[in-house]
Amino acid sequence: MKEMWDISWFDPVYSSQRVFRQLLDCMARPGKIAELRGGEGESGDFLYVVALALTLMDEETTFATLGPGWEEFVSFCKFYTGSRPAAPEQADFVFIDGDRPGPELIQVRRGNLLFPDQGATVICRVNAIYPGAFQSAGEGIVLRLRGPGVPGERELTVAGLARENLACLEKLNSEFPLGVDTILVSVQGQLACIPRSSGMTWC
């Protein structure tokens, strides 16, 4: 299908296992930055979001996208993963552009007291992720994470992440164990995670 993106660089066994291991490591160590590696495909800015979708999604999962510009990605996921689009409040995975405030983000699934693990996973596409308080990041926001998996406090700087989206994530995770797990992935291939168990401040 000509309109679909080239995924010849993504090996369904080796690549997905590698990406999944990186995700597990970053989720266990909130704020740690991993480097995803891929080939040059037609997916452009969606290259690493595509890698996450191919790793995490299948015909038993649902997903939603917030904001404009995701139409081809939706078609891609339906065709290559078998995952089904759903409303934000029902989706297992929710994709959002970090620099576009998404008021619908507050509606995503947080799980319940019996099954808190049924909260959604939010995959947020950003411009870049840097370790520490990286002053040269320009408009980047410095995140400070604490909690399980963080020795004291860990800082990272994220470029292309709206404060409104951070405020929504903070509110969604204000009643632990309810909440969402967040995956930050940059167009340059950096990956970092903010699980629902993490406390978060920013400046």
C-alpha positions in Angstrom: 0.0 0.0 0.0 1.7 3.2 -1.2 0.2 5.4 1.5 1.7 3.3 4.2 5.1 4.1 5.7 8.1 1.9 5.1 8.9 -0.3 8.1 11.6 -2.4 6.5 14.1 -1.2 9.2 12.0 -2.6 12.0 12.6 -6.3 12.6 9.4 -7.7 14.3 11.5 -9.9 16.7 14.8 -8.2 17.3 13.7 -4.6 17.1 10.6 -5.0 19.2 12.5 -6.9 21.9 15.2 -4.2 22.0 12.6 -1.4 22.3 10.6 -3.3 24.9 13.7 -3.8 27.1 14.5 -0.1 26.8 11.0 0.7 27.8 11.1 -1.6 30.8 14.4 -0.1 32.0 13.2 3.5 31.6 9.9 2.8 33.3 11.8 1.2 36.3 14.2 4.2 36.4 12.0 7.2 35.8 13.8 10.0 34.0 16.5 7.9 32.6 17.1 8.6 28.9 17.5 5.8 26.4 18.4 6.1 22.7 16.2 4.3 20.3 17.8 3.4 17.0 16.1 2.8 13.7 16.6 3.1 10.0 15.7 5.8 7.6 12.1 5.2 6.7 9.3 7.3 5.1 7.8 7.9 8.6 10.0 11.0 9.2 9.1 12.6 12.5 6.9 9.6 13.3 9.8 7.1 13.1 10.2 6.5 16.8 6.5 6.7 17.6 6.0 4.0 15.0 8.7 1.9 16.7 6.7 2.1 20.0 3.4 1.3 18.3 4.9 -1.8 16.6 6.3 -2.9 19.9 3.4 -2.3 22.2 0.2 -2.7 20.1 -1.7 -5.6 18.7 -5.2 -6.7 17.8 -6.2 -6.9 21.5 -5.4 -3.2 22.2 -7.1 0.1 21.4 -5.6 3.5 20.8 -6.5 7.2 20.4 -4.7 10.2 19.0 -5.2 13.7 20.3 -4.9 16.8 18.0 -4.5 17.1 14.3 -1.8 15.5 12.1 -2.2 11.9 13.1 -4.5 10.6 10.3 -1.8 8.6 8.4 -0.5 7.2 11.7 -4.0 6.0 12.6 -4.2 4.2 9.2 -0.7 2.8 9.8 -1.6 1.3 13.2 -4.8 -0.2 12.1 -3.1 -1.9 9.1 0.2 -3.0 10.7 -0.7 -3.7 14.3 -4.4 -4.6 14.2 -5.1 -2.3 17.0 -8.4 -0.4 17.0 -9.1 3.3 17.4 -11.2 4.2 20.4 -12.3 7.3 22.3 -9.6 8.8 24.6 -11.4 7.7 27.7 -11.5 4.1 26.5 -8.1 3.7 24.8 -5.2 1.6 26.1 -2.7 3.9 24.4 -3.1 7.6 23.8 -0.8 9.5 21.4 -0.3 13.2 21.7 2.1 15.9 20.4 3.7 17.4 23.5 3.8 20.9 22.2 0.1 21.1 21.4 -2.1 21.5 24.5 -4.6 18.7 24.5 -7.5 19.4 26.8 -8.9 15.9 26.0 -5.9 14.5 27.8 -7.7 14.8 31.1 -10.3 12.4 29.9 -8.0 9.4 29.5 -8.5 6.2 31.4 -7.0 6.1 35.0 -8.0 2.6 36.0 -9.9 2.0 39.2 -9.1 0.9 42.8 -9.6 -2.7 41.9 -7.7 -2.6 38.7 -5.4 0.4 38.7 -3.3 -1.2 36.0 -6.0 -0.6 33.6 -5.0 3.1 33.3 -3.9 4.2 29.9 -0.4 4.6 28.6 0.2 8.1 27.2 2.8 8.4 24.5 3.9 12.0 24.1 6.0 13.0 21.0 8.4 15.8 21.9 11.3 17.6 20.1 14.2 16.5 22.3 15.1 15.2 25.7 18.3 16.1 27.6 19.7 14.8 30.9 19.7 17.3 33.8 18.8 21.0 33.6 20.1 21.6 30.1 20.1 25.4 29.8 20.8 25.4 26.0 17.5 23.6 25.3 15.9 27.0 24.7 12.3 26.6 25.4 12.7 23.3 27.2 11.0 22.5 30.5 13.1 21.1 33.3 11.3 18.1 35.0 12.2 16.9 38.4 11.1 13.4 39.2 11.1 11.6 42.5 9.7 8.3 43.9 10.4 4.6 43.3 13.4 4.0 41.0 14.8 7.5 41.5 17.7 7.9 43.9 16.7 11.2 45.5 15.7 13.3 42.6 16.3 13.1 38.8 16.3 16.1 36.4 15.7 16.0 32.7 14.9 18.8 30.2 12.2 18.3 27.6 11.9 20.5 24.5 8.5 20.6 22.9 6.3 19.9 25.9 3.4 22.2 26.8 2.9 23.1 30.5 -0.8 22.5 30.0 -0.1 18.8 29.2 2.1 18.5 32.2 -0.6 19.9 34.4 -3.1 17.3 33.0 -0.7 14.5 33.6 -0.1 15.7 37.2 -3.9 15.8 37.8 -4.4 12.4 36.3 -1.8 10.9 38.7 -2.9 12.8 41.8 -4.8 9.8 43.3 -2.2 7.0 43.1 -2.5 4.1 42.4 -4.9 5.5 39.8 -3.3 7.3 36.9 -1.4 6.9 33.7 2.1 5.9 32.7 3.7 8.4 30.3 6.3 7.7 27.6 8.2 10.7 26.3 9.7 10.0 22.8 11.5 12.6 20.8 11.8 13.0 17.0 15.5 12.5 17.6 15.0 9.1 19.2 15.4 9.8 22.9 13.1 7.9 25.2 12.2 8.6 28.9 9.3 7.4 31.1 7.2 8.9 33.9 5.2 6.1 35.6 2.2 7.0 37.7 4.1 6.3 40.8 6.5 9.2 40.2 6.2 12.6 41.8 6.8 15.4 39.3 7.6 19.1 39.4 8.8 21.4 36.6 10.1 24.8 35.8 
